[in-house]
Amino acid sequence: MIWKFLIYLSMTAVIILAFVTTSPMSPASASGDSEVYRIFYFHVPQAWVAAIAFLIAVFFSVRFLQTKNIDYDIKASTACRLGLLFSILATITGSIFARMTWGEFWNWSEIREVSIFILLLIYGGYFTFRSAVSDEYTRAAFSAVMSILFGVAGIFLIFILPRVYPVFSLHPNDSIIDESGVITMGSTVALIFALSLVSFTALFLWIYKISVDINLSARYRAGER
């Protein structure tokens, strides 16, 4: 019970600190209103959590292919569902930031925005497939293969491709660390950002555990009928 209270306290602290401290970007270096950069404390952790969720899905998909235990399929699909949710949240916050700094909600020449759009499409296809297949083992087997392929593709699209072709990205590549691996954030910004990462990760793990428990219980109840 205490860890739930700690999650509540840490998320509350992030929200308060994000708005009572100075902006993470100085007005001289900002594109547009520097106050908009406060969304950084929420946008990046949302993308981080989405990546964690998809990697968890990959892990449990591999475990299903190894064991044929349908519980692993439930754990993998639940992770994909939450990964898709946090990807949508990251897309929304990213679009708001883009509108306030670049002048438009969406830019098809911005490689990170295009990459996350592709990611949303492929995981949308994942759930479309799952809803179309009735046999649970056939659904689980094909879903596992897709989850593994999509997880690898997602990491490539979000983390590798924008760094291979940085000329197509308006996102700053040195907002957290520079090319030499040195942290570029000030101590206050780094503290709030780290607290936000931990808080969002803990919140995700809590939601994930509850979701898995509910889905497993529903399956067991259905099997007893």
C-alpha positions as CSV (number, residue, x, y, z in Angstrom):
1,M,0.0,0.0,0.0
2,I,2.8,2.4,0.8
3,W,4.3,2.2,-2.7
4,K,0.9,3.4,-4.1
5,F,1.1,6.4,-1.8
6,L,4.7,7.0,-2.9
7,I,3.6,7.0,-6.5
8,Y,0.9,9.5,-5.7
9,L,3.4,11.8,-3.8
10,S,6.1,11.6,-6.6
11,M,3.6,12.3,-9.4
12,T,2.2,15.2,-7.4
13,A,5.7,16.5,-6.8
14,V,6.6,16.3,-10.5
15,I,3.5,18.3,-11.5
16,I,4.1,21.0,-8.9
17,L,7.9,21.3,-9.5
18,A,7.4,21.3,-13.3
19,F,5.4,24.6,-12.9
20,V,6.9,26.4,-9.9
21,T,10.5,26.1,-11.0
22,T,12.0,28.0,-13.9
23,S,11.5,26.7,-17.4
24,P,14.0,23.9,-18.4
25,M,14.9,26.0,-21.5
26,S,16.2,29.6,-21.2
27,P,14.3,32.2,-23.2
28,A,17.5,33.0,-25.2
29,S,17.7,29.4,-26.5
30,A,14.0,28.6,-26.9
31,S,12.1,28.4,-30.1
32,G,9.0,30.3,-29.2
33,D,7.7,30.7,-25.6
34,S,10.2,29.1,-23.2
35,E,7.4,28.2,-20.8
36,V,6.1,25.6,-23.3
37,Y,9.3,23.6,-22.7
38,R,7.8,22.5,-19.3
39,I,6.0,19.8,-21.3
40,F,9.4,18.1,-21.6
41,Y,8.9,16.7,-18.1
42,F,5.9,14.8,-19.3
43,H,6.5,14.1,-23.0
44,V,9.8,12.3,-22.7
45,P,8.8,10.0,-19.8
46,Q,5.6,9.1,-21.7
47,A,7.7,8.0,-24.7
48,W,10.1,6.2,-22.3
49,V,7.3,4.2,-20.7
50,A,5.9,3.3,-24.1
51,A,9.3,1.9,-25.1
52,I,9.5,-0.1,-21.8
53,A,6.0,-1.5,-22.4
54,F,6.9,-2.7,-25.9
55,L,10.1,-4.3,-24.7
56,I,8.1,-6.1,-22.0
57,A,5.7,-7.3,-24.7
58,V,8.7,-8.6,-26.7
59,F,10.0,-10.5,-23.6
60,F,6.7,-12.2,-22.9
61,S,6.1,-12.9,-26.5
62,V,9.4,-14.8,-26.6
63,R,8.3,-16.6,-23.4
64,F,5.1,-17.7,-25.1
65,L,6.8,-19.1,-28.1
66,Q,9.1,-21.0,-25.8
67,T,6.4,-22.4,-23.5
68,K,3.0,-22.0,-25.3
69,N,1.7,-20.8,-22.0
70,I,-1.3,-18.5,-22.9
71,D,-0.6,-16.4,-19.7
72,Y,2.4,-15.0,-21.4
73,D,0.3,-13.9,-24.4
74,I,-2.0,-12.0,-22.0
75,K,1.0,-10.3,-20.4
76,A,2.4,-9.4,-23.8
77,S,-0.8,-8.1,-25.2
78,T,-1.5,-6.1,-22.0
79,A,1.9,-4.5,-22.4
80,C,1.3,-3.7,-26.0
81,R,-2.1,-2.1,-25.1
82,L,-0.4,0.2,-22.5
83,G,2.5,0.9,-24.8
84,L,0.0,2.1,-27.4
85,L,-1.8,4.2,-24.9
86,F,1.4,5.9,-23.7
87,S,2.5,6.4,-27.4
88,I,-0.7,8.2,-28.0
89,L,-0.1,10.4,-25.0
90,A,3.4,11.1,-26.2
91,T,2.1,12.0,-29.6
92,I,-0.5,14.4,-28.2
93,T,2.0,16.2,-25.9
94,G,4.6,16.2,-28.7
95,S,2.1,17.8,-31.1
96,I,1.2,20.5,-28.5
97,F,4.9,21.2,-28.1
98,A,5.4,21.3,-31.9
99,R,2.5,23.7,-32.4
100,M,3.9,26.1,-29.7
101,T,7.5,26.0,-30.9
102,W,7.5,25.1,-34.6
103,G,4.2,26.7,-35.5
104,E,2.3,23.5,-36.5
105,F,0.9,20.4,-34.8
106,W,2.4,18.0,-37.4
107,N,5.3,18.1,-39.8
108,W,5.6,15.2,-42.2
109,S,9.3,16.0,-42.7
110,E,10.0,15.5,-39.0
111,I,11.3,12.0,-38.7
112,R,10.3,11.5,-35.1
113,E,6.7,12.4,-35.7
114,V,6.5,10.2,-38.8
115,S,8.2,7.4,-36.9
116,I,5.7,7.5,-34.0
117,F,2.8,7.7,-36.5
118,I,4.1,4.5,-38.1
119,L,4.4,2.9,-34.7
120,L,0.8,3.8,-33.9
121,L,-0.3,2.2,-37.2
122,I,1.6,-1.1,-36.7
123,Y,0.3,-1.6,-33.2
124,G,-3.2,-0.6,-34.3
125,G,-2.8,-3.4,-36.8
126,Y,-1.7,-5.7,-34.0
127,F,-4.9,-5.3,-32.1
128,T,-7.0,-5.4,-35.3
129,F,-5.5,-8.8,-36.0
130,R,-6.1,-10.0,-32.5
131,S,-9.8,-9.0,-32.7
132,A,-10.2,-10.9,-36.0
133,V,-8.8,-14.3,-34.8
134,S,-11.0,-16.4,-32.6
135,D,-8.6,-19.3,-31.7
136,E,-6.6,-18.2,-28.7
137,Y,-3.5,-20.2,-29.5
138,T,-3.4,-19.2,-33.2
139,R,-4.0,-15.6,-32.1
140,A,-1.3,-15.8,-29.4
141,A,1.3,-17.4,-31.8
142,F,0.9,-14.8,-34.5
143,S,0.7,-12.0,-32.0
144,A,3.9,-13.1,-30.4
145,V,5.8,-13.0,-33.7
146,M,4.3,-9.6,-34.6
147,S,5.1,-8.2,-31.1
148,I,8.7,-9.2,-31.5
149,L,9.0,-7.7,-35.0
150,F,7.1,-4.6,-34.1
151,G,9.2,-4.1,-30.9
152,V,12.4,-4.2,-32.9
153,A,10.9,-1.9,-35.5
154,G,9.7,0.5,-32.8
155,I,13.2,0.8,-31.2
156,F,14.7,1.4,-34.7
157,L,12.0,4.0,-35.6
158,I,12.1,6.0,-32.4
159,F,15.7,5.7,-31.1
160,I,18.0,4.7,-34.0
161,L,16.6,6.2,-37.2
162,P,16.4,9.8,-35.9
163,R,20.0,9.6,-34.9
164,V,21.2,8.1,-38.1
165,Y,19.4,10.9,-40.1
166,P,19.4,13.9,-37.6
167,V,19.1,16.3,-40.5
168,F,15.4,15.3,-40.8
169,S,14.6,15.9,-37.2
170,L,13.7,19.2,-35.5
171,H,14.1,17.6,-32.1
172,P,17.3,18.6,-30.3
173,N,19.6,15.6,-29.9
174,D,21.5,17.1,-27.0
175,S,18.6,18.2,-24.7
176,I,19.5,15.4,-22.2
177,I,23.0,14.3,-23.1
178,D,25.4,15.5,-25.7
179,E,27.4,13.4,-28.2
180,S,30.2,12.8,-25.6
181,G,27.7,11.4,-23.1
182,V,27.7,14.4,-20.8
183,I,24.4,15.5,-19.2
184,T,23.4,18.9,-20.6
185,M,20.6,19.6,-18.1
186,G,21.1,21.8,-15.0
187,S,20.9,20.1,-11.6
188,T,17.3,21.3,-10.9
189,V,16.0,20.2,-14.4
190,A,17.9,16.9,-14.1
191,L,16.3,16.2,-10.6
192,I,12.8,16.9,-11.8
193,F,13.3,14.9,-15.0
194,A,14.7,11.9,-13.1
195,L,11.8,12.1,-10.6
196,S,9.4,12.2,-13.6
197,L,11.0,9.2,-15.2
198,V,10.8,7.2,-12.0
199,S,7.2,8.3,-11.3
200,F,5.9,7.5,-14.8
201,T,7.7,4.1,-14.8
202,A,6.3,3.2,-11.4
203,L,2.8,4.4,-12.5
204,F,3.0,2.2,-15.6
205,L,4.2,-0.9,-13.6
206,W,1.3,-0.4,-11.2
207,I,-1.3,-0.1,-14.0
208,Y,0.3,-3.0,-15.8
209,K,0.1,-5.3,-12.8
210,I,-3.6,-4.4,-12.2
211,S,-4.4,-4.9,-15.9
212,V,-2.6,-8.3,-16.1
213,D,-4.4,-9.5,-12.9
214,I,-7.8,-8.4,-14.3
215,N,-7.1,-10.1,-17.7
216,L,-5.8,-13.3,-16.2
217,S,-8.7,-13.5,-13.8
218,A,-11.2,-13.0,-16.6
219,R,-9.6,-15.8,-18.6
220,Y,-9.7,-18.2,-15.6
221,R,-13.3,-17.4,-14.9
222,A,-14.2,-17.9,-18.6
223,G,-12.4,-21.3,-18.5
224,E,-14.4,-22.5,-15.5
225,R,-17.7,-21.9,-17.2
